[in-house]
Amino acid sequence: MHLEIEPVPSSFRKAIPHDVLNLAFGSVFTDHMFTMQYSGGIWHSAKIEPYHPLLIDPAALVLHYGQGIFEGLKAYRRGERIFLFRPRMNLERMNRSAERMVMPQINSDFVLSSLEQLLTIEKEWIPTQNGTSLYIRPTMIATEPKLGVKPSDDYLFFILLSPVGPYFKEGFRPVGIYVADQHVRAAEGGTGQAKTIGNYAASLLASTIAKQAGYSQVLWLDAKERRYLEEVGTMNIFVVFDDEIVTPPLRGTILPGITRDSVLTLLKHWGYTATERLLSIEEVLDGLTSGKIKEIFGCGTAAIIAPVGRLHYQDKTYTIASESIGPLSQRLFDELTGIQCGERDDPFGWVRVVNESG
């Protein structure tokens, strides 16, 4: 497929923000975006073009039945070099989400090549300060205008770029987590493992309740027993016991995070006992009370590593590690951010340097 490039005239380009650390996450967008369309059973009309509002029919299926998926990854820049962290895993996960939502597959090679060209054009938008990056949001939506419930025949795929600082206003400091026991995110056999828009809409009520109570995120429990830890709203969760590090298993109800996979790889590489197993809220509360739990942290593309300082469950608040950053959380944050920015050795081949092979 041919990629058409329509640059924004220099006189119409936006001012690039310099104080990225104080920007609200995902609130400012670059001059260009990537788009391509699907109809007649093929992808076509691939373009890098000026950022613009979308024009879709009011009857577009995404608006009525939620057939939409997305991804999130980041680009980093040090000097003239631009780095991507495990981008193929994001595109592979997007194709798995597409399969679950009965949407067409994308050609990962073509999309990755187009993304690299987009990043090259927008290089000056990639901030270089520690703690900053260019957030990348690939998205696919159903655009066929039809009110019958069916998979769409037409789709729009696009990529947006946004310079960002830390996801949480706290930055890399312990956050408070609200355990939801009245609402659930996903059930086995559902769409929990897909990064689909409906999952996030369904999370908003519990997230609002958590924020009103002074907590940054919701920790979801399983839908059947409302007992076993699943994931945090934008992150996977890890619990550091004195003899093992535990994260909930992938049972089709939580997102298979790229950062989660990276953390597990690093922990095993460092010689820790890292286990994927069911972890009940009772075991967590007992571990906090007894001191057996040393740290809890979340991990995801947006936050990278987020230490948890407080856990709220059924009207009671539990403090973790005196609300300080645990040594393992710090080590993981330093290692991952160092690898992502090209400042530390990358023994796993995770980093892709834009416009270089590999």
C-alpha positions in Angstrom: 0.0 0.0 0.0 1.3 3.5 -0.9 1.6 6.0 1.9 0.7 9.5 0.9 2.2 12.4 2.9 0.5 15.8 3.1 2.6 18.0 5.3 1.2 20.9 7.3 2.5 24.2 5.9 5.0 25.7 8.3 2.9 28.8 8.7 0.0 26.7 10.0 2.0 24.6 12.5 1.2 24.8 16.2 3.5 26.0 18.9 5.3 23.0 20.5 4.8 23.1 24.3 8.0 23.2 26.3 6.6 22.7 29.8 5.4 19.1 29.1 5.8 18.0 32.7 2.8 20.2 33.6 0.6 19.3 30.7 -2.6 17.3 31.5 -2.0 13.9 30.1 -3.1 13.5 26.5 -4.5 17.0 26.1 -2.2 18.4 23.3 -1.7 16.8 19.9 0.9 17.2 17.2 0.4 18.7 13.8 0.1 15.5 11.9 -1.8 12.2 12.2 -1.8 8.9 10.3 -5.1 7.5 8.8 -6.1 4.6 6.6 -9.5 3.2 5.6 -10.9 -0.2 5.2 -13.7 -1.1 2.7 -14.4 -3.7 0.2 -12.3 -6.2 2.2 -9.0 -4.2 2.0 -7.1 -1.4 3.7 -6.4 1.6 1.5 -5.9 5.4 1.4 -3.0 5.5 3.9 -2.0 9.0 4.7 0.1 11.2 7.0 -2.0 14.3 7.0 -2.8 17.4 9.1 -4.5 16.6 12.4 -8.2 17.2 11.9 -11.6 16.3 13.3 -13.1 13.1 12.0 -16.2 13.2 9.8 -18.3 10.1 10.3 -22.0 9.3 9.7 -24.3 9.6 12.8 -25.3 6.0 12.1 -21.6 4.7 12.2 -21.7 1.4 14.0 -19.0 2.5 16.5 -21.4 5.1 17.9 -24.1 2.6 18.6 -22.5 -0.7 19.3 -19.0 0.2 20.5 -17.0 -1.6 17.9 -13.7 0.2 18.5 -10.3 -0.7 19.8 -7.1 1.1 20.6 -3.5 0.8 21.8 -1.0 3.0 23.7 2.7 3.2 23.4 5.4 5.8 23.7 8.3 7.3 21.7 11.4 8.7 23.5 14.1 11.0 22.2 17.7 11.6 23.2 19.5 13.9 20.9 18.6 12.9 17.4 17.7 9.3 18.2 14.1 8.3 18.6 13.2 5.1 20.5 10.2 2.8 20.6 9.7 0.2 23.3 8.4 -3.2 22.0 6.1 -1.6 19.4 5.4 -4.9 17.6 3.8 -6.3 20.8 1.3 -3.4 20.8 0.4 -4.0 17.2 0.1 -7.8 17.8 -2.1 -7.1 20.7 -4.2 -4.8 18.6 -4.7 -7.6 16.1 -5.9 -9.9 18.9 -8.3 -7.2 20.1 -9.5 -6.8 16.5 -10.1 -10.6 16.3 -12.2 -10.5 19.5 -14.2 -7.6 18.2 -14.7 -9.0 14.7 -12.6 -6.3 13.1 -10.0 -6.5 10.3 -6.3 -7.2 11.0 -3.7 -4.5 10.3 -0.4 -5.2 8.6 2.0 -4.7 11.4 5.0 -4.1 9.2 3.2 -1.4 7.2 1.7 0.4 10.2 5.1 0.3 12.1 6.8 1.8 9.0 4.2 4.5 8.7 4.4 5.3 12.4 8.2 5.7 12.1 7.7 8.1 9.2 5.1 10.0 11.3 7.5 10.2 14.2 10.3 11.4 12.0 8.1 14.2 10.7 7.1 15.1 14.3 10.5 14.6 15.8 10.6 18.1 17.4 7.4 17.3 19.3 9.1 14.4 21.2 10.2 15.9 24.5 13.6 15.1 25.9 13.2 15.9 29.6 13.3 13.0 32.1 9.8 11.8 32.8 8.4 12.9 29.4 7.7 11.1 26.1 5.5 11.3 23.1 2.4 9.2 23.7 1.1 7.2 20.6 -2.5 6.2 20.3 -3.4 3.9 17.4 -7.2 3.5 17.1 -9.6 1.6 14.9 -13.4 2.3 14.7 -16.3 0.9 12.8 -17.6 3.5 10.3 -20.3 1.7 8.3 -23.6 3.6 8.7 -26.2 1.0 9.8 -28.4 0.6 12.8 -28.6 -3.2 12.6 -26.4 -5.0 15.1 -23.6 -6.5 13.0 -19.9 -6.3 12.5 -19.1 -3.3 10.3 -17.9 -3.6 6.7 -16.0 -0.3 6.9 -13.4 0.9 9.3 -11.1 3.9 10.0 -7.7 3.4 11.5 -5.7 6.4 12.8 -2.7 7.2 15.0 -2.5 10.3 17.2 0.6 11.7 18.9 0.6 13.6 22.2 3.6 15.0 24.2 3.1 13.9 27.8 4.7 14.0 31.2 3.8 11.6 34.1 0.3 10.0 33.9 -0.5 10.5 37.5 -0.4 14.0 38.9 1.6 12.6 41.8 4.4 11.7 39.3 6.6 8.8 40.4 5.2 8.8 44.0 3.0 6.3 45.7 -0.7 6.5 44.6 -3.9 5.5 46.4 -5.9 2.6 45.1 -9.6 2.0 45.7 -10.7 -1.6 45.6 -14.1 -2.0 43.8 -16.4 -4.5 45.4 -19.7 -3.2 44.1 -18.8 -3.1 40.4 -16.9 -5.4 38.1 -14.8 -4.7 34.9 -15.0 -8.0 33.0 -16.0 -11.6 33.2 -14.5 -14.8 31.8 -15.5 -15.3 28.2 -16.1 -11.5 27.8 -13.9 -8.8 26.3 -11.6 -8.1 29.3 -8.4 -9.1 27.4 -9.2 -6.9 24.5 -8.3 -3.2 24.5 -11.8 -2.2 23.4 -13.5 1.1 24.1 -16.5 -0.4 26.0 -14.3 -1.8 28.7 -13.3 1.7 29.6 -16.8 3.2 29.5 -17.9 0.4 31.9 -15.1 1.4 34.3 -16.1 5.1 34.6 -18.6 4.9 37.4 -16.3 3.0 39.8 -13.4 5.4 38.8 -15.6 8.4 39.6 -16.4 7.0 43.0 -12.8 6.3 43.7 -11.7 9.8 42.7 -14.4 11.4 44.8 -13.0 9.4 47.7 -9.5 10.7 47.0 -8.0 7.7 45.2 -6.2 7.7 41.8 -7.3 4.4 40.5 -9.6 1.4 40.9 -8.4 -2.1 41.6 -10.9 -4.5 40.1 -11.8 -7.9 41.6 -13.1 -10.9 39.7 -16.7 -10.8 38.5 -17.7 -14.2 39.8 -16.6 -14.1 43.5 -15.5 -10.5 43.8 -12.6 -11.8 45.7 -9.5 -12.2 43.5 -7.4 -9.3 42.3 -7.5 -8.6 38.5 -6.1 -5.3 37.4 -6.0 -1.6 38.1 -7.9 0.7 35.7 -4.9 1.6 33.6 -2.3 -0.9 34.9 -1.6 -4.5 35.8 -0.9 -5.0 39.5 2.0 -6.7 41.4 2.3 -7.6 45.1 5.7 -8.0 46.6 5.7 -10.6 49.4 8.7 -11.4 51.5 9.2 -14.7 49.6 7.6 -14.1 46.1 6.2 -11.5 43.8 2.7 -12.2 42.6 0.6 -10.8 39.7 -2.8 -12.1 38.7 -2.8 -14.7 35.8 -4.1 -14.0 32.3 -7.5 -15.7 32.3 -9.2 -13.6 29.6 -10.4 -11.0 32.0 -7.4 -8.6 32.1 -5.2 -6.9 29.6 -2.0 -8.7 28.8 0.2 -5.7 29.4 3.5 -5.2 27.5 4.9 -3.5 30.7 3.6 -6.5 32.7 5.5 -8.9 30.5 8.6 -6.7 30.7 8.4 -6.6 34.5 8.0 -10.4 34.7 11.0 -10.8 32.4 13.2 -8.5 34.4 12.2 -10.0 37.8 13.1 -13.5 36.6 16.3 -12.2 35.0 17.3 -10.7 38.4 16.6 -14.0 40.2 13.3 -13.1 41.9 10.5 -15.6 42.3 7.8 -14.1 40.2 4.5 -15.9 40.1 1.3 -15.6 38.1 -1.4 -16.9 40.3 -4.8 -16.1 41.9 -4.4 -13.6 44.7 -7.4 -12.9 47.0 -8.1 -9.6 48.6 -8.1 -11.5 52.0 -4.5 -12.7 51.3 -3.5 -9.1 50.5 -5.1 -7.6 53.6 -3.6 -10.4 55.8 -0.2 -9.7 54.2 -0.4 -6.0 54.9 -1.5 -6.6 58.5 1.3 -9.1 59.2 4.0 -7.3 57.3 4.5 -10.1 54.8 3.7 -7.7 52.0 6.6 -5.3 51.4 5.4 -3.4 48.3 2.5 -3.1 45.8 2.9 -1.5 42.5 1.1 -1.1 39.2 2.6 -1.1 35.8 1.5 0.0 32.4 2.5 2.0 29.3 1.2 5.3 30.7 2.6 5.2 34.2 5.4 2.6 33.6 5.7 1.8 37.3 3.4 3.3 39.9 4.1 2.4 43.6 0.9 2.0 45.7 0.9 3.7 49.0 -2.7 3.2 50.2 -5.3 0.6 49.6 -9.0 1.3 50.4 -11.3 -1.6 50.8 -14.8 -1.6 52.4 -14.4 1.6 54.3 -11.0 0.8 55.7 -7.6 2.2 54.5 -4.4 0.1 54.5 -1.0 1.8 54.3 1.7 0.1 52.3 5.4 0.6 53.1 4.6 3.8 55.1 3.5 5.3 51.8 7.1 5.4 50.5 8.6 4.1 47.3 9.7 0.6 47.7 13.2 -0.5 46.6 11.9 -2.9 44.0 9.5 -0.4 42.5 12.4 2.1 42.3 14.7 -0.4 40.7 12.1 -1.4 38.1 11.2 2.2 37.2 14.9 3.1 36.8 15.6 0.1 34.7 12.6 0.3 32.4 12.9 4.1 31.8 16.6 3.7 31.2 16.1 1.0 28.6 13.2 2.9 27.0 15.3 6.0 26.6 18.4 4.2 25.3 20.3 5.1 28.4 20.8 1.6 29.8 21.7 -1.7 28.2 18.9 -3.6 26.5 19.8 -7.3 26.8 16.3 -8.3 25.6 16.2 -6.4 22.3 13.1 -4.5 23.4 14.1 -1.1 22.0 13.6 -0.2 18.3 15.5 2.8 17.1 13.4 4.7 14.5 14.8 4.5 11.0 17.2 1.7 11.9 16.6 -1.9 11.2 15.3 -4.3 13.8 
